[in-house]
């Protein structure tokens, strides 16, 4: 079964034996310089054997698995396993061994998706498995079915948080890598992407047990994805869809990316009765533009009417002066004080009026100018002036 890179050959020359080392390396299982494209993508023979076909098929398989996981699977994946074959094996030997492994695991009730790849460094086969079944002692089962060859087996419980990209890692689909919100690489697994040789006819992926939903396969799920994307594309072509997506993105404060908001608007559509919000700098009042001159003419006063005079605003004194009434050269007692303002009345004060806080002593300095009332500062000097 083994095909080492260097073979030991013995030759007999008479009674002596010579050991000759055959330096012919084992044939490579992968393409050293893969072609980009042979035909358009709708030709199935390109498949996994060209760069463009590999990217298309890997993304298609990954999206179908994620679609089935969200829409149809009632339980989460259980395990993620890897089998690294450390022996040199030809493609025919690997196909015969792997068919026995799949049959053995299927009889044990294992339900899984597997992908096949080749290591560029060692030229050995590697298999990845994503399980749906609750299989106890999975590692022991894998060792039992591959005991005829040397392997390195690794099995881990599936973590939905860390394993959200497990399918894309298995298929080596083009996936960007982000760190602290910034893109680090647009294709994180580009160096690990290896294309198998087409003439080997090795299955790139397959299933063990009933992996897909009941009554469905990968092609049926892919048709649903295509219809879903077509509905989103048609929805974004509706008038006001892009403006509503931008307004909704600003309303949520950028909590979700704009591309995700656009896809949601394209799928659900624009609400009925929504009116786009105009920019404040672009708001123009046509009524003011057309009738601006007429409004100015109406506001101007008519020539026949007298112009209005400005009214001087009333000012409230901070402290009202003490006023005395002068009549016939005789002092008159002030009537009453109301807060800081003085009210003078010619009527006789009522007996309930509040008396002044202290006797008012004033100076007799003052003049009688045609009955006018003059204000002067009171004097506190005792006696008559």
Secondary structure, 3 states (H helix, E strand, C coil): CCCCCCEEEEEEECCEEEEEEECCCCCCCECCCCCCCCCCCCCCCCHHHCHHHHHHHHHHHHHHHHHHHHHCCCCCCCEEEEEEECCCCCHHHHHHHHHHHHHHHHHCCCCEEEEEEECCCCCCEEEEEEECCCCCCHHHHHHHHCCCCCEEEEEEECCCCHHHHHHHHHHCCCCCEEECCEEEECCCCCCCCCCECHHHCCCCEEEECCCCCCCCCHHHHHHHHHHHHHHHHHHHCCCCHHHHHHHHHHHCCCCCCHHHHHHHHHHHCCCCCCCCCCCHHHCCCHHHHHCHHHHHHHHCCCCCCCCCCCCCCCCCCCCCCCECEEECCEEECCCEEECCEEECCCCCCCCCCCCCCCCCCCCCCCCCCCCCCCECCCCCCCCCC
